[in-house]
Amino acid sequence: VQLQASGGGSVQAGGSLRLSCAVSGRIFGIYDMGWYRQAPGKQRELIATLPWGGSTNYADSVKGRFTISSDNAKKMVFLQMNSLKPEDTGVYYCNVFIIVPASNYWGQGTLVTVSS
């Protein structure tokens, strides 16, 4: 399984970006999808998840501004980011977690820079 993230870039505060993640390879079993962010000098944090058959979840810092979605037919997962803030700056990683057997897959990351 390979993940390819894209859509990052530089934007002014208040702007929007849409990240995309293409998933290639065959996935067997139940899996969750998500987006993580690693800000400069900080640990990677979970910001949005799309569990198998469940409801989306968001970190408090992005709730109401970011939306995670997927196109299962095209094996894509997206992150729509609105009302961006400078503190949203970081490298964004898409993630697929296969529950059984437990397997974790990461994209290469895409950089988002929000200027004030």
C-alpha positions as CSV (number, residue, x, y, z in Angstrom):
1,V,0.0,0.0,0.0
2,Q,1.4,3.4,-1.0
3,L,0.0,6.8,-0.3
4,Q,0.7,10.0,-2.3
5,A,-0.3,13.3,-0.8
6,S,-0.6,16.5,-2.7
7,G,-2.2,20.0,-2.6
8,G,0.0,21.8,-0.1
9,G,1.3,25.3,-0.7
10,S,1.5,28.8,0.7
11,V,-1.6,30.7,1.5
12,Q,-2.6,33.8,3.5
13,A,-4.5,33.6,6.7
14,G,-8.2,33.1,6.0
15,G,-7.6,31.3,2.8
16,S,-8.3,27.7,1.8
17,L,-6.5,24.7,0.5
18,R,-7.6,21.2,-0.4
19,L,-5.2,18.3,0.2
20,S,-5.6,15.0,-1.6
21,C,-4.2,11.6,-1.0
22,A,-4.1,8.8,-3.5
23,V,-4.0,5.3,-2.2
24,S,-2.5,2.6,-4.4
25,G,-2.3,-1.1,-3.8
26,R,-4.8,-3.5,-2.5
27,I,-6.2,-3.1,1.0
28,F,-7.8,-6.1,2.6
29,G,-10.0,-5.7,5.6
30,I,-11.3,-2.8,7.7
31,Y,-9.3,0.4,7.7
32,D,-9.4,3.9,9.0
33,M,-8.1,6.9,7.1
34,G,-6.8,10.1,8.6
35,W,-4.7,13.2,8.3
36,Y,-1.9,14.2,10.6
37,R,0.0,17.4,10.9
38,Q,3.5,18.1,12.1
39,A,4.2,21.7,12.9
40,P,7.8,23.0,13.1
41,G,9.4,21.8,16.3
42,K,6.4,19.8,17.4
43,Q,5.3,16.2,17.3
44,R,3.0,14.8,14.7
45,E,-0.6,15.2,15.7
46,L,-3.9,13.6,14.5
47,I,-6.2,16.3,13.1
48,A,-8.9,14.4,11.3
49,T,-10.1,10.8,11.0
50,L,-12.5,8.9,8.8
51,P,-13.1,5.6,10.5
52,W,-14.5,2.6,8.6
53,G,-18.3,2.9,8.8
54,G,-18.1,5.6,11.5
55,S,-18.3,9.3,11.9
56,T,-15.6,11.8,11.2
57,N,-13.5,13.1,14.1
58,Y,-11.5,16.3,14.3
59,A,-9.0,17.8,16.7
60,D,-10.4,20.8,18.5
61,S,-8.0,23.1,16.8
62,V,-9.5,22.4,13.3
63,K,-13.1,21.6,14.2
64,G,-15.5,23.6,12.1
65,R,-12.8,24.6,9.6
66,F,-11.5,21.4,8.2
67,T,-13.4,18.6,6.5
68,I,-12.1,15.1,5.8
69,S,-13.8,13.1,3.0
70,S,-13.1,10.2,0.7
71,D,-13.8,8.8,-2.7
72,N,-13.6,5.1,-2.2
73,A,-14.1,4.3,-5.8
74,K,-11.0,6.3,-6.7
75,K,-9.2,5.4,-3.5
76,M,-8.7,9.0,-2.5
77,V,-9.0,10.8,0.7
78,F,-9.2,14.6,1.0
79,L,-8.8,17.3,3.5
80,Q,-10.6,20.6,2.8
81,M,-9.1,23.3,4.9
82,N,-10.9,26.6,5.3
83,S,-10.2,29.8,7.3
84,L,-6.6,28.8,7.6
85,K,-4.5,30.3,10.4
86,P,-0.7,30.7,10.8
87,E,-0.8,27.9,13.4
88,D,-2.0,25.5,10.8
89,T,1.4,25.7,9.2
90,G,3.1,22.3,9.0
91,V,3.7,19.1,7.0
92,Y,0.4,17.2,6.5
93,Y,0.5,13.4,6.2
94,C,-2.3,11.1,5.1
95,N,-2.6,7.8,6.9
96,V,-4.3,4.5,6.4
97,F,-4.5,2.2,9.4
98,I,-5.6,-1.4,8.7
99,I,-7.2,-2.8,11.8
100,V,-6.6,-6.5,11.3
101,P,-3.8,-7.3,11.0
102,A,-2.7,-3.9,12.5
103,S,-0.8,-2.1,9.7
104,N,0.0,1.6,9.4
105,Y,0.8,3.4,6.1
106,W,1.9,6.9,5.6
107,G,2.1,9.3,2.7
108,Q,5.2,11.4,2.1
109,G,3.8,14.6,3.5
110,T,2.8,17.9,1.9
111,L,3.8,21.2,3.3
112,V,1.2,23.9,4.1
113,T,2.4,27.4,5.0
114,V,0.0,30.0,6.2
115,S,1.2,33.5,6.5
116,S,-0.4,36.3,8.5
